[in-house]
Amino acid sequence: MSIDILMTDHPAWRSDGTVFRRPVQVDAHTTWLVEADDREINWTVHRGAGVPPTIDVFALPSAAPMPAASLHTGLSTLGQVGRISNPSLWDALATAIVRQVIRARQARKLYQEFCDRFGDRIALSDQSDIHSFPTPERVLTLSDAEFTACGMAFKRRSLRCAAETYLAHGRTWSELAPSVLVKELQTIPGIGPWSAGAAVADFSHDWSLYPYGDLAVRTWASQAAPDHTWPGDEASFARTWRQVTGEHLGTYTLLTLAFGCRQVGAV
């Protein structure tokens, strides 16, 4: 596998300034720890067995359609972009809920504090530790006060509904086609098109399903291709984005998000 940068957009990623670390839950029985710096990526199994999760590689198409020429040029500096596909639909769904409405930095803070309080502890070699996101069973044991204590009171109902529904249907849902899964997730109270699309993109790596009209894509598209006239509102931007990116909608969406996120370089 050859990549130029590794995306660290998922809020589970933490860094001490040199090494980026993330616990990656595969299922209820298996969790891996990934550690990455500018030289290498290492996997250590914390619980369970098997093979490490997949790092998928994304790159620009060899030739850009004319409407995407400036965007193509702006994103070409990224090279080969690696991203870990989230093997846990539960974590992908919970992450999307935490990200609802608020900025990415605040969502990362809330996600990590929730993990630190209620998630499974993973000891690190430097005597510190890191925590994974709590299981749906654990989420359902939490009191209102415990949600409130870590700033998650306004996420409480959605997380509880998602946990209950995931325990009932998660195994079946994990086998659905991504486009079908987006619709199924919206049967959960508190899960709309944005949350469903973000969760399924994280889980399946079909980034054509990501809510590409959102603020993150709009922000980084304007910086990657500043000479292009981008609409400011979500609906108009989404229409323009579909036109500009054409059959490579998912690739351009993922790479535009990579353009703006924290990255591990030259791994």
LOTOR-929413 format. One record per residue (C-alpha): residue in one letter; x, y, z. Coordinates in steps of 0.001 Angstrom, whole numbers, plus 500000, padded with zeros to 6 digits. Layout:
  aa      xx      yy      zz
   A       X       Y       Z
...
This chain:
  aa      xx      yy      zz
   M  500000  500000  500000
   S  501373  503400  499034
   I  499794  506578  500374
   D  500973  510156  500763
   I  498711  511193  503638
   L  496442  509452  506114
   M  493193  511208  507011
   T  492482  511710  510697
   D  489035  513260  510382
   H  487286  510743  512641
   P  487031  512181  516181
   A  488557  509048  517717
   W  491977  510145  516423
   R  494240  511721  519046
   S  497756  513095  518729
   D  500590  513958  521086
   G  502113  516128  518373
   T  504126  513318  516840
   V  502062  510135  516837
   F  498391  509859  515916
   R  496436  507092  517673
   R  492940  505720  517279
   P  491055  502746  518709
   V  489096  501050  515928
   Q  486195  498842  516953
   V  485458  496013  514553
   D  482582  494446  516467
   A  481477  493741  520030
   H  484441  491405  520518
   T  487318  493018  518603
   T  489115  496352  518924
   W  492383  497393  517300
   L  494717  500262  518118
   V  496296  502057  515149
   E  499340  504285  515632
   A  500694  506394  512786
   D  503425  508947  512252
   D  505214  510329  509207
   R  507063  507045  508688
   E  504755  504138  509361
   I  501384  502789  510449
   N  501259  500103  513141
   W  498315  498011  514283
   T  497982  496269  517645
   V  495015  494135  518570
   H  493575  495201  521928
   R  490781  492688  522130
   G  489811  489800  519870
   A  491701  488530  516833
   G  491728  488612  513057
   V  493147  491084  510565
   P  493347  494871  511021
   P  490663  497078  509454
   T  491082  498270  505882
   I  492853  501443  504820
   D  491299  502459  501521
   V  493234  504657  499109
   F  491653  507553  497212
   A  493188  509490  494338
   L  492010  511938  491708
   P  490940  510564  488344
   S  493650  510853  485729
   A  491741  513500  483809
   A  489235  515938  485236
   P  486074  516952  483394
   M  486329  520620  482434
   P  483954  521975  485112
   A  486208  520448  487780
   A  489538  521648  486391
   S  490335  524191  489113
   L  489139  521874  491877
   H  491192  519058  490383
   T  494292  521257  490387
   G  493750  522370  493978
   L  493325  518828  495263
   S  496234  517412  493264
   T  498656  518431  496039
   L  497210  515698  498259
   G  498484  512754  496243
   Q  497323  509309  497387
   V  495006  509691  500385
   G  494442  506832  502820
   R  491466  506570  505134
   I  490438  503801  507521
   S  486972  502570  506711
   N  484981  502351  509923
   P  484162  498658  510443
   S  481656  499464  513213
   L  478269  500693  512033
   W  477453  501521  515656
   D  480463  503809  515990
   A  479760  505418  512601
   L  476162  506085  513617
   A  477079  507402  517061
   T  479790  509625  515564
   A  477292  511155  513150
   I  474946  511885  516052
   V  477695  513584  518041
   R  478572  515681  514983
   Q  475003  516930  514458
   V  474648  520725  514339
   I  477969  521552  516049
   R  481417  522320  514621
   A  483918  519517  514051
   R  486258  520709  516812
   Q  483503  520728  519413
   A  482218  517346  518210
   R  485705  515879  518610
   K  485929  517227  522157
   L  482523  515806  523150
   Y  483179  512453  521474
   Q  486523  512023  523230
   E  485239  513039  526653
   F  482341  510602  526303
   C  484845  507865  525410
   D  487098  508741  528344
   R  484216  508551  530822
   F  482359  505494  529580
   G  484393  503628  526934
   D  486698  500623  527062
   R  490225  501540  528238
   I  493236  500694  526100
   A  496645  500990  527806
   L  499436  502537  525739
   S  503144  501767  525878
   D  503962  505171  527412
   Q  501809  504419  530485
   S  498941  506608  529252
   D  495667  505289  527868
   I  492980  505840  525255
   H  489323  504848  525248
   S  486970  503566  522577
   F  483384  504740  522172
   P  481027  503015  524627
   T  479011  500085  523312
   P  475273  500486  522706
   E  474640  498329  525780
   R  476749  500709  527878
   V  475022  503779  526464
   L  471664  502397  527562
   T  472872  502109  531168
   L  473803  505795  531440
   S  471673  508141  533496
   D  470487  511571  532400
   A  472994  513075  534833
   E  475885  511160  533271
   F  475019  512477  529809
   T  474747  515994  531195
   A  478057  515791  533073
   C  480011  515431  529835
   G  478027  517937  527783
   M  475985  515341  525906
   A  472519  516107  527281
   F  471282  517301  523887
   K  472546  514084  522240
   R  471014  511818  524889
   R  467715  510929  523221
   S  469249  510306  519782
   L  472038  508122  521185
   R  469612  506085  523262
   C  467261  505573  520310
   A  470191  504656  518075
   A  471527  502175  520644
   E  468163  500461  521046
   T  467568  500259  517297
   Y  471102  499131  516545
   L  470852  496267  519022
   A  467654  495157  517315
   H  468704  495599  513669
   G  472452  496263  513497
   R  473490  492855  512240
   T  470985  492994  509379
   W  471716  496620  508577
   S  475454  495978  508298
   E  474783  493725  505308
   L  472624  496183  503364
   A  473713  498066  500275
   P  474896  501553  501297
   S  472099  503388  499488
   V  469508  501203  501229
   L  471221  501608  504590
   V  470930  505407  504345
   K  467152  505042  504170
   E  466973  502481  506983
   L  468968  504611  509402
   Q  466472  507419  508965
   T  463833  505290  510687
   I  465678  506008  513964
   P  464231  509022  515823
   G  466681  511908  515582
   I  468440  510572  512463
   G  467854  512602  509319
   P  469460  512602  505862
   W  472633  514371  507017
   S  473364  511957  509880
   A  472455  508881  507845
   G  474608  509931  504893
   A  477597  510819  507071
   A  477374  507532  508985
   V  477097  505378  505869
   A  479958  507188  504122
   D  482183  506549  507152
   F  481098  502910  507319
   S  481015  501979  503626
   H  483413  504527  502097
   D  480789  505349  499475
   W  481338  509103  499659
   S  478731  509848  497017
   L  476281  509330  499902
   Y  477913  511925  502162
   P  475831  515120  502614
   Y  478128  516993  500237
   G  476283  520296  500522
   D  477363  520662  504148
   L  479555  523406  505558
   A  482762  521353  505593
   V  482638  520576  501870
   R  481633  524161  501028
   T  484460  525578  503128
   W  487247  523423  501766
   A  486041  523519  498166
   S  486285  527312  498263
   Q  489868  527045  499520
   A  490930  524276  497141
   A  489436  526102  494140
   P  489162  529781  495127
   D  488792  530979  491529
   H  485610  528947  491055
   T  482297  530623  491846
   W  480720  528460  494535
   P  477166  529093  495750
   G  476975  529948  499437
   D  473779  528133  500386
   E  473621  524382  500905
   A  471029  523449  498270
   S  472591  525515  495477
   F  476073  524318  496349
   A  474942  520685  496273
   R  473494  521124  492768
   T  476686  522788  491566
   W  478843  520163  493260
   R  477045  517337  491469
   Q  477535  519117  488155
   V  481199  519911  488753
   T  482235  516482  490033
   G  480117  514352  487683
   E  480743  510627  487858
   H  483528  511186  490408
   L  481228  512755  493000
   G  482348  510485  495851
   T  486079  510825  495148
   Y  486029  514612  494949
   T  483907  514813  498097
   L  486288  512644  500118
   L  489399  514423  498831
   T  487890  517844  499533
   L  487263  516785  503132
   A  490848  515477  503253
   F  492074  518878  502050
   G  490751  520446  505235
   C  491309  517809  507900
   R  494269  516933  510124
   Q  496576  514572  508267
   V  499512  512269  508867
   G  501920  512870  506009
   A  504230  510666  504018
   V  503316  507364  505658
